[in-house]
Amino acid sequence: QVQLMESGGGSVQAGGSLTLSCSIIGVGGRRRSLLLGWFRQAPGKEREGVAVLDTSSVTNYADSVKGRFTISKDSAKNVLYLQMNSLKPEDTATYYCAAGEYSDSAFYRLPSDRFETWGQGTLVTVSS
């Protein structure tokens, strides 16, 4: 059973940077490919995919964050990261890390219903 725990949220001015971390517990022994991702949900809006990373470290990003956000993983520490640069007020949201079985749909379309394990979320607030 995979468990996830995010940290690193906070308040920052527009143009600033933040790095989110997600500790991954219980990955060992899995037989099927694991897809890890970051999602976000702003007040009054639906949860949306931000970035995903597969077991080969291939990545995919939402158009709204391409060139600004970077997803990565430290396999030795079992920690997933989201480096966020050039932050905008519209990036304000609660950010969640998630894990699921790999599928083309989950990788290319980032639908949240294809991810079965979620962290508790960490709030990011970007002020103008």
DOMI-130239 format. One record per residue: residue number from 1; residue in one letter; x, y, z of N, C-alpha, C, O in turn. Coordinates in steps of 0.2 Angstrom, whole numbers, plus 5000, padded with zeros to 4 digits. Layout:
N
+------+-------+------+------+------+------+------+------+------+------+------+------+------+------+
: bake : torse :  n.X :  n.Y :  n.Z : ca.X : ca.Y : ca.Z :  c.X :  c.Y :  c.Z :  o.X :  o.Y :  o.Z :
+------+-------+------+------+------+------+------+------+------+------+------+------+------+------+
:  NUM :     a :    X :    Y :    Z :    X :    Y :    Z :    X :    Y :    Z :    X :    Y :    Z :
...
+------+-------+------+------+------+------+------+------+------+------+------+------+------+------+
end
This chain:
128
+------+-------+------+------+------+------+------+------+------+------+------+------+------+------+
: bake : torse :  n.X :  n.Y :  n.Z : ca.X : ca.Y : ca.Z :  c.X :  c.Y :  c.Z :  o.X :  o.Y :  o.Z :
+------+-------+------+------+------+------+------+------+------+------+------+------+------+------+
:    1 :     q : 5004 : 4994 : 5000 : 5000 : 5000 : 5000 : 5004 : 5006 : 5000 : 5008 : 5007 : 5005 :
:    2 :     v : 5004 : 5010 : 4995 : 5008 : 5016 : 4994 : 5005 : 5022 : 4998 : 4998 : 5023 : 4998 :
:    3 :     q : 5009 : 5026 : 5002 : 5006 : 5031 : 5005 : 5011 : 5037 : 5003 : 5016 : 5037 : 5002 :
:    4 :     l : 5007 : 5043 : 5003 : 5011 : 5049 : 5001 : 5010 : 5055 : 5006 : 5004 : 5056 : 5009 :
:    5 :     m : 5015 : 5059 : 5006 : 5014 : 5065 : 5011 : 5018 : 5071 : 5008 : 5024 : 5071 : 5007 :
:    6 :     e : 5014 : 5076 : 5007 : 5017 : 5082 : 5004 : 5020 : 5087 : 5009 : 5018 : 5087 : 5015 :
:    7 :     s : 5024 : 5091 : 5007 : 5027 : 5097 : 5011 : 5030 : 5102 : 5006 : 5031 : 5101 : 5000 :
:    8 :     g : 5031 : 5108 : 5009 : 5034 : 5113 : 5005 : 5030 : 5119 : 5003 : 5032 : 5124 : 4999 :
:    9 :     g : 5023 : 5118 : 5004 : 5019 : 5124 : 5002 : 5020 : 5130 : 5006 : 5024 : 5130 : 5011 :
:   10 :     g : 5017 : 5136 : 5003 : 5018 : 5142 : 5007 : 5016 : 5148 : 5003 : 5013 : 5147 : 4998 :
:   11 :     s : 5018 : 5154 : 5005 : 5016 : 5160 : 5001 : 5022 : 5163 : 4998 : 5027 : 5163 : 5001 :
:   12 :     v : 5021 : 5165 : 4992 : 5026 : 5168 : 4988 : 5023 : 5174 : 4983 : 5017 : 5173 : 4981 :
:   13 :     q : 5028 : 5178 : 4982 : 5025 : 5184 : 4977 : 5026 : 5181 : 4970 : 5030 : 5177 : 4968 :
:   14 :     a : 5022 : 5184 : 4965 : 5022 : 5182 : 4958 : 5029 : 5183 : 4956 : 5033 : 5188 : 4957 :
:   15 :     g : 5032 : 5178 : 4952 : 5038 : 5178 : 4949 : 5043 : 5174 : 4954 : 5049 : 5172 : 4951 :
:   16 :     g : 5041 : 5172 : 4959 : 5045 : 5168 : 4964 : 5045 : 5161 : 4963 : 5042 : 5159 : 4958 :
:   17 :     s : 5048 : 5157 : 4967 : 5049 : 5150 : 4966 : 5047 : 5146 : 4973 : 5048 : 5149 : 4978 :
:   18 :     l : 5045 : 5140 : 4972 : 5044 : 5136 : 4978 : 5046 : 5129 : 4975 : 5045 : 5127 : 4969 :
:   19 :     t : 5048 : 5124 : 4980 : 5049 : 5117 : 4978 : 5044 : 5113 : 4983 : 5045 : 5114 : 4989 :
:   20 :     l : 5040 : 5109 : 4980 : 5036 : 5105 : 4984 : 5039 : 5098 : 4984 : 5042 : 5096 : 4980 :
:   21 :     s : 5038 : 5094 : 4990 : 5041 : 5088 : 4991 : 5035 : 5083 : 4993 : 5030 : 5085 : 4996 :
:   22 :     c : 5036 : 5077 : 4991 : 5031 : 5071 : 4992 : 5035 : 5065 : 4994 : 5038 : 5062 : 4990 :
:   23 :     s : 5034 : 5063 : 5000 : 5038 : 5057 : 5003 : 5033 : 5051 : 5001 : 5027 : 5051 : 5002 :
:   24 :     i : 5036 : 5046 : 4998 : 5033 : 5040 : 4995 : 5035 : 5034 : 4999 : 5040 : 5032 : 5000 :
:   25 :     i : 5029 : 5031 : 5002 : 5030 : 5026 : 5007 : 5027 : 5020 : 5004 : 5021 : 5020 : 5002 :
:   26 :     g : 5031 : 5014 : 5004 : 5027 : 5008 : 5002 : 5028 : 5006 : 4995 : 5024 : 5002 : 4993 :
:   27 :     v : 5033 : 5009 : 4992 : 5033 : 5007 : 4984 : 5037 : 5001 : 4983 : 5035 : 4998 : 4978 :
:   28 :     g : 5041 : 4998 : 4988 : 5045 : 4992 : 4986 : 5041 : 4986 : 4985 : 5036 : 4985 : 4988 :
:   29 :     g : 5043 : 4982 : 4980 : 5039 : 4976 : 4979 : 5034 : 4976 : 4974 : 5031 : 4971 : 4972 :
:   30 :     r : 5033 : 4982 : 4971 : 5028 : 4983 : 4966 : 5030 : 4980 : 4960 : 5036 : 4980 : 4958 :
:   31 :     r : 5025 : 4976 : 4957 : 5027 : 4973 : 4950 : 5025 : 4977 : 4944 : 5028 : 4976 : 4939 :
:   32 :     r : 5020 : 4981 : 4945 : 5017 : 4985 : 4939 : 5020 : 4992 : 4940 : 5022 : 4995 : 4945 :
:   33 :     s : 5021 : 4995 : 4934 : 5024 : 5002 : 4933 : 5020 : 5007 : 4937 : 5013 : 5007 : 4937 :
:   34 :     l : 5023 : 5011 : 4941 : 5020 : 5016 : 4945 : 5021 : 5023 : 4941 : 5026 : 5025 : 4939 :
:   35 :     l : 5015 : 5027 : 4941 : 5015 : 5033 : 4938 : 5014 : 5038 : 4944 : 5009 : 5037 : 4948 :
:   36 :     l : 5018 : 5043 : 4945 : 5018 : 5048 : 4950 : 5016 : 5055 : 4947 : 5019 : 5056 : 4941 :
:   37 :     g : 5012 : 5058 : 4950 : 5010 : 5065 : 4948 : 5009 : 5070 : 4953 : 5008 : 5069 : 4959 :
:   38 :     w : 5008 : 5076 : 4951 : 5006 : 5082 : 4955 : 5000 : 5085 : 4951 : 4999 : 5086 : 4945 :
:   39 :     f : 4995 : 5086 : 4956 : 4989 : 5089 : 4954 : 4988 : 5095 : 4958 : 4991 : 5096 : 4963 :
:   40 :     r : 4983 : 5099 : 4956 : 4981 : 5105 : 4960 : 4974 : 5107 : 4960 : 4970 : 5105 : 4955 :
:   41 :     q : 4971 : 5110 : 4965 : 4964 : 5112 : 4965 : 4964 : 5119 : 4968 : 4965 : 5120 : 4974 :
:   42 :     a : 4961 : 5123 : 4964 : 4960 : 5130 : 4966 : 4953 : 5131 : 4969 : 4949 : 5127 : 4967 :
:   43 :     p : 4952 : 5135 : 4974 : 4945 : 5136 : 4976 : 4940 : 5137 : 4971 : 4940 : 5141 : 4967 :
:   44 :     g : 4935 : 5133 : 4971 : 4929 : 5133 : 4967 : 4930 : 5130 : 4960 : 4926 : 5131 : 4955 :
:   45 :     k : 4936 : 5127 : 4959 : 4938 : 5124 : 4953 : 4939 : 5116 : 4954 : 4940 : 5114 : 4959 :
:   46 :     e : 4939 : 5113 : 4948 : 4940 : 5106 : 4948 : 4948 : 5104 : 4949 : 4952 : 5108 : 4947 :
:   47 :     r : 4949 : 5098 : 4951 : 4956 : 5096 : 4952 : 4959 : 5095 : 4945 : 4956 : 5093 : 4941 :
:   48 :     e : 4965 : 5098 : 4944 : 4968 : 5097 : 4937 : 4975 : 5094 : 4938 : 4979 : 5095 : 4943 :
:   49 :     g : 4977 : 5091 : 4933 : 4984 : 5088 : 4932 : 4989 : 5093 : 4931 : 4988 : 5098 : 4927 :
:   50 :     v : 4995 : 5093 : 4934 : 5000 : 5097 : 4933 : 5006 : 5094 : 4930 : 5009 : 5097 : 4925 :
:   51 :     a : 5008 : 5088 : 4932 : 5014 : 5085 : 4929 : 5014 : 5078 : 4931 : 5012 : 5076 : 4937 :
:   52 :     v : 5017 : 5073 : 4927 : 5017 : 5066 : 4929 : 5024 : 5064 : 4927 : 5028 : 5067 : 4923 :
:   53 :     l : 5026 : 5058 : 4930 : 5033 : 5056 : 4929 : 5032 : 5048 : 4930 : 5029 : 5045 : 4934 :
:   54 :     d : 5035 : 5044 : 4925 : 5034 : 5037 : 4925 : 5041 : 5034 : 4928 : 5045 : 5038 : 4930 :
:   55 :     t : 5041 : 5027 : 4928 : 5046 : 5024 : 4931 : 5053 : 5025 : 4927 : 5058 : 5023 : 4930 :
:   56 :     s : 5052 : 5027 : 4921 : 5058 : 5028 : 4917 : 5060 : 5035 : 4917 : 5065 : 5038 : 4913 :
:   57 :     s : 5057 : 5039 : 4921 : 5058 : 5046 : 4922 : 5056 : 5051 : 4916 : 5059 : 5056 : 4915 :
:   58 :     v : 5052 : 5048 : 4912 : 5049 : 5052 : 4907 : 5043 : 5056 : 4910 : 5039 : 5054 : 4914 :
:   59 :     t : 5043 : 5062 : 4908 : 5038 : 5067 : 4911 : 5033 : 5070 : 4906 : 5034 : 5070 : 4900 :
:   60 :     n : 5028 : 5072 : 4908 : 5023 : 5076 : 4904 : 5020 : 5081 : 4909 : 5019 : 5081 : 4915 :
:   61 :     y : 5018 : 5087 : 4906 : 5016 : 5093 : 4909 : 5010 : 5096 : 4906 : 5008 : 5095 : 4900 :
:   62 :     a : 5006 : 5099 : 4910 : 5000 : 5103 : 4908 : 5003 : 5109 : 4904 : 5008 : 5112 : 4906 :
:   63 :     d : 4999 : 5111 : 4899 : 5002 : 5117 : 4895 : 5003 : 5123 : 4899 : 5007 : 5127 : 4898 :
:   64 :     s : 4999 : 5124 : 4905 : 4999 : 5130 : 4909 : 5005 : 5130 : 4913 : 5007 : 5136 : 4915 :
:   65 :     v : 5009 : 5125 : 4914 : 5015 : 5125 : 4918 : 5021 : 5123 : 4914 : 5027 : 5124 : 4917 :
:   66 :     k : 5021 : 5122 : 4908 : 5027 : 5120 : 4904 : 5032 : 5125 : 4904 : 5030 : 5131 : 4903 :
:   67 :     g : 5038 : 5123 : 4905 : 5043 : 5128 : 4905 : 5044 : 5132 : 4911 : 5049 : 5135 : 4912 :
:   68 :     r : 5040 : 5131 : 4916 : 5040 : 5134 : 4923 : 5041 : 5129 : 4928 : 5044 : 5130 : 4933 :
:   69 :     f : 5038 : 5123 : 4928 : 5038 : 5118 : 4933 : 5042 : 5112 : 4931 : 5042 : 5111 : 4925 :
:   70 :     t : 5045 : 5109 : 4935 : 5049 : 5103 : 4934 : 5047 : 5098 : 4939 : 5048 : 5099 : 4945 :
:   71 :     i : 5045 : 5092 : 4937 : 5044 : 5086 : 4941 : 5050 : 5082 : 4941 : 5053 : 5080 : 4936 :
:   72 :     s : 5052 : 5079 : 4947 : 5058 : 5075 : 4947 : 5057 : 5070 : 4953 : 5053 : 5071 : 4958 :
:   73 :     k : 5061 : 5065 : 4954 : 5061 : 5060 : 4959 : 5068 : 5059 : 4961 : 5073 : 5057 : 4957 :
:   74 :     d : 5069 : 5058 : 4968 : 5075 : 5056 : 4971 : 5074 : 5048 : 4973 : 5071 : 5047 : 4978 :
:   75 :     s : 5076 : 5044 : 4969 : 5074 : 5037 : 4970 : 5077 : 5034 : 4976 : 5074 : 5030 : 4979 :
:   76 :     a : 5083 : 5036 : 4978 : 5086 : 5034 : 4984 : 5083 : 5036 : 4990 : 5082 : 5032 : 4995 :
:   77 :     k : 5079 : 5042 : 4990 : 5076 : 5044 : 4996 : 5068 : 5043 : 4995 : 5064 : 5044 : 5000 :
:   78 :     n : 5066 : 5041 : 4989 : 5059 : 5040 : 4988 : 5055 : 5046 : 4989 : 5050 : 5046 : 4993 :
:   79 :     v : 5057 : 5051 : 4986 : 5054 : 5058 : 4987 : 5053 : 5061 : 4980 : 5057 : 5061 : 4975 :
:   80 :     l : 5047 : 5063 : 4979 : 5045 : 5066 : 4972 : 5045 : 5074 : 4973 : 5043 : 5076 : 4979 :
:   81 :     y : 5047 : 5077 : 4969 : 5048 : 5085 : 4969 : 5044 : 5088 : 4964 : 5043 : 5085 : 4958 :
:   82 :     l : 5042 : 5094 : 4965 : 5039 : 5099 : 4960 : 5042 : 5105 : 4961 : 5041 : 5109 : 4966 :
:   83 :     q : 5047 : 5107 : 4956 : 5050 : 5113 : 4957 : 5046 : 5118 : 4953 : 5045 : 5117 : 4947 :
:   84 :     m : 5044 : 5124 : 4956 : 5040 : 5129 : 4953 : 5043 : 5135 : 4952 : 5045 : 5138 : 4957 :
:   85 :     n : 5044 : 5138 : 4946 : 5047 : 5144 : 4945 : 5043 : 5149 : 4941 : 5037 : 5147 : 4939 :
:   86 :     s : 5044 : 5155 : 4942 : 5040 : 5160 : 4938 : 5033 : 5160 : 4940 : 5028 : 5160 : 4936 :
:   87 :     l : 5031 : 5159 : 4947 : 5025 : 5158 : 4949 : 5020 : 5164 : 4947 : 5022 : 5169 : 4948 :
:   88 :     k : 5014 : 5162 : 4946 : 5009 : 5167 : 4944 : 5003 : 5166 : 4949 : 5002 : 5161 : 4952 :
:   89 :     p : 4999 : 5172 : 4950 : 4993 : 5171 : 4955 : 4989 : 5165 : 4953 : 4986 : 5163 : 4958 :
:   90 :     e : 4988 : 5164 : 4947 : 4984 : 5158 : 4945 : 4986 : 5152 : 4946 : 4983 : 5147 : 4946 :
:   91 :     d : 4992 : 5151 : 4949 : 4995 : 5145 : 4951 : 4993 : 5144 : 4959 : 4994 : 5138 : 4961 :
:   92 :     t : 4989 : 5148 : 4962 : 4987 : 5147 : 4969 : 4982 : 5142 : 4969 : 4977 : 5141 : 4965 :
:   93 :     a : 4984 : 5137 : 4973 : 4979 : 5131 : 4974 : 4982 : 5126 : 4979 : 4988 : 5127 : 4982 :
:   94 :     t : 4978 : 5121 : 4981 : 4981 : 5116 : 4985 : 4984 : 5111 : 4980 : 4981 : 5108 : 4976 :
:   95 :     y : 4990 : 5109 : 4982 : 4994 : 5104 : 4977 : 4994 : 5097 : 4981 : 4995 : 5097 : 4987 :
:   96 :     y : 4993 : 5092 : 4977 : 4992 : 5085 : 4979 : 4997 : 5081 : 4975 : 4998 : 5082 : 4969 :
:   97 :     c : 5001 : 5077 : 4978 : 5004 : 5072 : 4974 : 5000 : 5065 : 4974 : 4996 : 5064 : 4978 :
:   98 :     a : 5001 : 5061 : 4969 : 4997 : 5056 : 4968 : 5001 : 5050 : 4965 : 5006 : 5051 : 4961 :
:   99 :     a : 4998 : 5044 : 4965 : 5001 : 5038 : 4962 : 4996 : 5034 : 4959 : 4991 : 5033 : 4962 :
:  100 :     g : 4998 : 5030 : 4954 : 4993 : 5026 : 4951 : 4997 : 5021 : 4946 : 5003 : 5022 : 4945 :
:  101 :     e : 4993 : 5016 : 4943 : 4996 : 5012 : 4939 : 4997 : 5015 : 4932 : 4993 : 5020 : 4930 :
:  102 :     y : 5003 : 5014 : 4929 : 5004 : 5017 : 4922 : 4999 : 5016 : 4917 : 4997 : 5010 : 4916 :
:  103 :     s : 4996 : 5021 : 4913 : 4992 : 5020 : 4907 : 4994 : 5026 : 4903 : 4996 : 5031 : 4905 :
:  104 :     d : 4993 : 5025 : 4896 : 4994 : 5030 : 4892 : 4989 : 5036 : 4893 : 4991 : 5042 : 4893 :
:  105 :     s : 4983 : 5034 : 4895 : 4978 : 5039 : 4897 : 4980 : 5044 : 4903 : 4980 : 5050 : 4902 :
:  106 :     a : 4983 : 5040 : 4908 : 4985 : 5044 : 4914 : 4991 : 5048 : 4912 : 4992 : 5053 : 4915 :
:  107 :     f : 4995 : 5046 : 4908 : 5001 : 5049 : 4907 : 5000 : 5055 : 4902 : 5003 : 5061 : 4904 :
:  108 :     y : 4996 : 5054 : 4897 : 4996 : 5060 : 4892 : 4990 : 5065 : 4894 : 4990 : 5070 : 4892 :
:  109 :     r : 4985 : 5062 : 4897 : 4979 : 5066 : 4898 : 4978 : 5069 : 4905 : 4974 : 5073 : 4907 :
:  110 :     l : 4982 : 5066 : 4910 : 4982 : 5068 : 4917 : 4975 : 5068 : 4920 : 4974 : 5073 : 4924 :
:  111 :     p : 4971 : 5063 : 4919 : 4964 : 5063 : 4923 : 4965 : 5061 : 4930 : 4969 : 5055 : 4931 :
:  112 :     s : 4962 : 5064 : 4934 : 4964 : 5062 : 4941 : 4961 : 5056 : 4943 : 4963 : 5053 : 4948 :
:  113 :     d : 4955 : 5053 : 4940 : 4952 : 5047 : 4942 : 4956 : 5041 : 4940 : 4954 : 5035 : 4942 :
:  114 :     r : 4962 : 5042 : 4937 : 4966 : 5036 : 4935 : 4972 : 5035 : 4941 : 4976 : 5031 : 4940 :
:  115 :     f : 4972 : 5039 : 4946 : 4977 : 5039 : 4951 : 4973 : 5037 : 4958 : 4968 : 5040 : 4959 :
:  116 :     e : 4975 : 5032 : 4961 : 4971 : 5029 : 4966 : 4974 : 5031 : 4973 : 4970 : 5030 : 4978 :
:  117 :     t : 4980 : 5034 : 4974 : 4983 : 5035 : 4980 : 4985 : 5043 : 4980 : 4988 : 5045 : 4975 :
:  118 :     w : 4983 : 5046 : 4985 : 4983 : 5054 : 4986 : 4986 : 5056 : 4992 : 4985 : 5052 : 4998 :
:  119 :     g : 4990 : 5061 : 4992 : 4993 : 5064 : 4998 : 4987 : 5069 : 5001 : 4982 : 5069 : 4998 :
:  120 :     q : 4989 : 5072 : 5007 : 4984 : 5076 : 5010 : 4984 : 5083 : 5007 : 4979 : 5087 : 5009 :
:  121 :     g : 4989 : 5085 : 5003 : 4989 : 5092 : 5000 : 4993 : 5097 : 5004 : 4993 : 5096 : 5010 :
:  122 :     t : 4995 : 5102 : 5000 : 4999 : 5107 : 5003 : 4997 : 5113 : 4999 : 4997 : 5113 : 4993 :
:  123 :     l : 4996 : 5119 : 5003 : 4993 : 5125 : 5000 : 4999 : 5129 : 4997 : 5004 : 5131 : 5001 :
:  124 :     v : 4998 : 5132 : 4991 : 5003 : 5137 : 4988 : 4999 : 5143 : 4986 : 4993 : 5143 : 4983 :
:  125 :     t : 5001 : 5148 : 4989 : 4998 : 5155 : 4988 : 5002 : 5160 : 4984 : 5008 : 5161 : 4987 :
:  126 :     v : 5000 : 5162 : 4979 : 5005 : 5167 : 4975 : 5001 : 5174 : 4975 : 4996 : 5174 : 4972 :
:  127 :     s : 5004 : 5179 : 4977 : 5001 : 5185 : 4977 : 5004 : 5190 : 4972 : 5010 : 5189 : 4970 :
:  128 :     s : 5000 : 5194 : 4969 : 5003 : 5199 : 4964 : 5006 : 5205 : 4966 : 5008 : 5209 : 4962 :
+------+-------+------+------+------+------+------+------+------+------+------+------+------+------+
end
